[in-house]
């Protein structure tokens, strides 16, 4: 390795559960989070569910010395809830809002009003360019009867497209957030297999935290055990993912999580556990730009290097079969068909069947293909928009 340069970066991730007037001890917990971040030497802080801009501004003021650079990503009616704080300079930011964000009539879930999205920030870490992403995907609510599975699959698919298309020139890619997906869920595997992102928990040799890396634990006083059924101990849905480039190798030297309590405080920071990953970046000038370097990068995109915890998950590689990819497309398209027919029924068949079929048949013809796609045009078509408006009028 020629001209090697090593840099250590500590990344922090937390879903803050910051719903003003609804989340328990919200103001006190934000004060605890701010105090902790001032003391800890994190380079990058990724937060979700910071629903109030006032809370963000309060954190920004408190972290002005330790993390002088920050950004709050605005989206939807009540905001995306995504915030980023950094010791390193932020050169640019961008927000991409997912095409599917739940149902507006499911007001008690609130995902639609929040406008689920992914925020990107371009940072300078020494001489390296780092693309840092923070995201929060749609909640699951019920594992057995998951009405939002198509939404998360679409969001995961759009997330991997966004990361791939925006990170081509980056030396380092870091993604953190509440993915609301178990490690072996289809959306999670789609994301990691297409982008080559590696899981800090699976990659590290030094882990200090909850058993199996779970981030929603039964011992947390803010968690109802009924929410975790059938997973008695808890679930792992929060992640810090990363990958390097042909001229930058990246390793996770250690990772830790909180364990449901905070010393000298009567309650934890949030209903989710906080994650901290210590990454080591080793940049070098590649000896050449031939096939060896390119094939190494391509191999990274199809598998995950085996780490300490990878033995618990088979070979450690993340693969998605062509059948699963076709299934994910079919799942999304079936959802769209179901939505159109359901809405059509609510307006008493005012639109002729032939007219509706003309919108559905193109989806069926393309179900065997696997192109890069977006549901924006489908979900925002005049037909669907009109049906949505009529349904809302009829139900008011």
N, C-alpha and C positions, 0 to 999 in steps of 0.2 A: 504494500500500500504506500503510494508516494504522497508526500506533502499532507500527511494525516493531521487532522485537527479535531479534537474532541470537545464537545459541549454537553453539559447536563441541563436538562429542562424538567422541571416539576410541574405536572398538570393536575389540576383539581377539578372535580365535577360533582355537582349536587343539584338535585331537584328540590327546590326550597319550600314547596308547598305554601306559596305565599298568597293565598286568597284573602284579601282584607275583609275583616268582619266575619269570615266563615272559618278560616283555618285557626286552630287553637294556638294561642300565645304567639300570634304572628309577629307583632312588633318586638317582643322580647327575643324571639328566635332570630330575627334579622340582626338585632344588636349583638347576639352571641356569634352569629356568622361573621359579622364585620370585625369583631374583636379577634376572632380566631384567624381570619385571613390577614390581619395586620401583623400578627405574631409569626405565622408560618411563612416560610420562604417559597411560596409558589410563584412560578414564572407566568403561568396561564391559569385563569380561573374561568370555568364554564358553568353557567347557572341556567336552570330552567324554572318555570313557574314563578318568575318575578313579575306578577301580573300588574302591579302598580308602578308607574314611572316614578312616583314619589319615593317608593322604596329603593328603586334603582339609584336615584339621585342621592338618597341618604347614604347608600353604600359607596357611591362614587366619591362623596365628600370624605367619608371615613378612610377610604383606601387611596386617597390622593397621593400620599407619600410612598406607599408600598407598591401600588399599581397605578401609575399615572395615566395609563392609556386604557380607554374603555369604550364600549359601544352597546347601545340598547336597540334591539331589533323590533321595530313596530310592524304589526300585522293584525288584520281582522278587526273586530269590534272592540275587543278588550286588550289587544296586543298579543304578540307571540309568546311573551313570557321569557324570551331568550336574552341573556346578557353575557358580555365577555369583558374580563378585566385582564390587563397584561402589563408586565414590566417592560416589555419590548414594544417598540413603536409599531402602531397600526398604520399601514400604508393605504389600505382600501378595504371596503366592506360591501357586502351584497346580501340581499335576502331573497330566497326563493320560497314561495308559498305553494304547498302541495295542492294538487288538483282536487283530491277528495279529502274532506275534513269533517266527516260525520254528517249528521242530519240536523237541520235547523229546528225541527219540531221536537228533538230530544234535548230540550233546554236544560234539563237537570243534569245532563252530562257535560254540556258546556264546550265540548271540543270544537264544534262548528264556529262558535263565537270567538274562540281564541285564535283561529286561523293557524293551524299547525304549519310549521315551516322549518327551513334550515338556514341558519345564518353563517356567512363565511367572512373571515377576516384574513388579510394578507399581512404577515408580520415579518420583521427582520430580526433574526436571531444570530447575532454576529454577522458573518458573511453569508449566512444561509437565508433562503426565502422559505417561509413556512406558511402553508395554507391551513388555517384552523377552522373547523366547522363545529357548530353547536346545534343540536336539534332535539325535538320532542315529538315522537310519533303518537298516533291516536291510542287512547287507552283501550284495554281489553274488556274490562268489567266482568265478563263471564266466560270462563274457559270452555265450558261445555256447549253453551249457546252463544257463540261469538258472532254477533251481527256485524262487527266491524273488521273482521278478518280481511275482506277485500280492500278496505281502506288502508290497512297497514301494509298489505302486499304492494299496493300501488305506491304508497309513500316510500317504501323501501326501494322499489324499482326506480322511482324518480330521484331518490337520494343518491343511489349509486350512479345514475346518469350524471347528476349534477356534480358529484365529486370527480368522476372521470373526466368530464369535459372542462372543468375549471382548474384542475390540479396538474395539468400536463407540464407546466413550467416550474413547478415547485420542487424544492429539494426535499422537503419534509411535509407529510400530510398527517394531521391529527384531527380526530373526530371524537367528540364526547357528547353524551346526552342520555336521556331516558328514551330508549327505543321501544319500551313496552313489548318486547319480544324475548322469549327464552332463547338460550344459545343455539338450540337445534331447530328453531322455527324456520319455516320456509323463507320468510322475508329477511331474517338475519343471515341465512346462508346465501341468499341472492346478493345481499349487500357486500358481504365479505369476499365471495368468490369472484364477483365482477370487478371489484376495486382493488383487491389484493390487500385490504386492510387487515391488520393483525390485532388480536385481542390481548390487552395487557395482562389479564388474569391468566391466560393460557401460556403467555410467553415468559413471564417472570420466573426466576428461581427463588425469589424471596417474597413471600406473601404473608401479610399480617392483617387478619380481618375475620369476617364471618365465615363460617363453614361453607365450602363450595363457592365462595365469593358472592353469596346472595346479598342483594341490596334492598330487598323488602322483606324484613324479618318479623317473625311472630313475637319476638321479645320487645319490639318497639311499642311504647305505650300509645302511639297515635294510630296503630294498625289494629284493625279488627280481624281476628283469626278467621272469621267467616269469609273475608275477602281472599284469603290464601288457599281455601279449599280447591283442590285436594292436596296442596303442597303444605304440609304441616310446618316445616321448618322455615319456609319462605321461598322466594324466587329471585333469580338474577335477571334484571331487566335494564340496569344502568351500565354503561360501558365507556371505556376510553380505548379507542382504536387508533392505530398508527401504521404508517409505512414510510419507507425511504425512497431513494431514487438511485439510478446507476452510479451517481457520484457521492451519495450519502447513505451510509448504513445506519440503522437505528435499532437500539436494543432497549428492553425494559429491564432495568436492574432491580427494581423493587416496586411493589404495589401494596397498598393498604386500604382498608375501609374502616369507617366507624362501626361501633358494635351496639348500637341501640341506646347508648347513654353518653352523657358528657360529664366529665369530672367537675364537681363543684356546682352543678346545675341540676334542677329537678326534672328536666326533660331534655330530649335530644334536639339536634339542629332542625330535623325535619322528619316526615314519615318515611323518607328514603334515607339510605345510608350514603355518606359521602365517600368518594373515591379519590385516591391520590396515586399517581404513577410517576416514577422517576425514570425518565428516558435519557439515554446516552446517544448523542449524535456524533458519528464519526465521518467527517467529510474528507474526501481525497480526490485527486485528479486521476481519473481512470486511465489505465495504460493505453486504451484504444476504445474505439466506438464500434468494434466489430460485433460479430454474432454472439460471442460469449456474454457480453454485458447485456445485450438485448434479450437473450434467452433467459438470463438470470432474472431479469425484470418480469418476463412473461411467466416464468415458473412461480414467482411470488404471487402473481394474479390468480393462480389456480390452486394454491395450497398455502397452508399456514405452517411455518417452521415449528417443529415439535419443541415444546417447553416443559416446565416442571409439571403442569397440570394437564398437558395435552394427552398424557397416557390414560387419563380418566375419560377421554372422549374419542376412543379409537386411535387412529393414526395421527390425529391432530390436524389433518387436512380438511378443508371445507370444500365440498364439491356439490354441485347441483346438476342433476341429470337433465338431459333434454326433455324427458317426460315431465319432470317437475316444472321446467320453464314453460312448457306448453300448458301445463295445468294452471300455472299462475296467470297466464294470459287468458285462458278459458274462464278462470274464476272471476277475473275482472270483467270480462265481457258478459258473462252470465249475470253478474250483478247489475250491469247497465241495462241488460234486457229486462231483468226483473223490475228494476226501478221504473222503466218506461211503461211496462204493462201495469204495474201497480198504480202509477199515477193516472194512466189512461182509464183504469176502472173507477177511480175516484171522481172523474168528471163525467161519469155515466155514459161512456162510449160516444162522446161527441165527435171524436176523431175516428174515421173509418179504419177498419182493420188493415186494408191495403196500404194506407198511408203510414201506419205504424210499422208494418212489415218492411217498407222501403227503407226505414232507418235501422232496422235490426239485421236484415239480411247481409249488408256489408260486413257487419261484425262477425257473423257466422262464417262468411267466406274467408276471412283473414285469421280465423282462430288457429289454423295450423301454422301460421307464420310467427316469427319471433323478432320483429323489428324493434328499434327504439321507438317508443310511443308515448303519447301523453293523452290523458282523458279530458283535457281542458276543452277541446272543441266539442266532444260528446256531451259533457256535463253543462256546457254553456250554449248549446244549440238552441235556436228559437223554440223548438218543440218542447224540450225539457224545461226551459225557463218559463214558458207559458203555462205548462202543466203545474209546475211548482207554485206559480202565482195563483192559479185557480184553486189549488188545494189549500193554500194558506187562507184564501178568501172564504172558502167553504167551511173551513174549520174554525174560523174566528166567530 
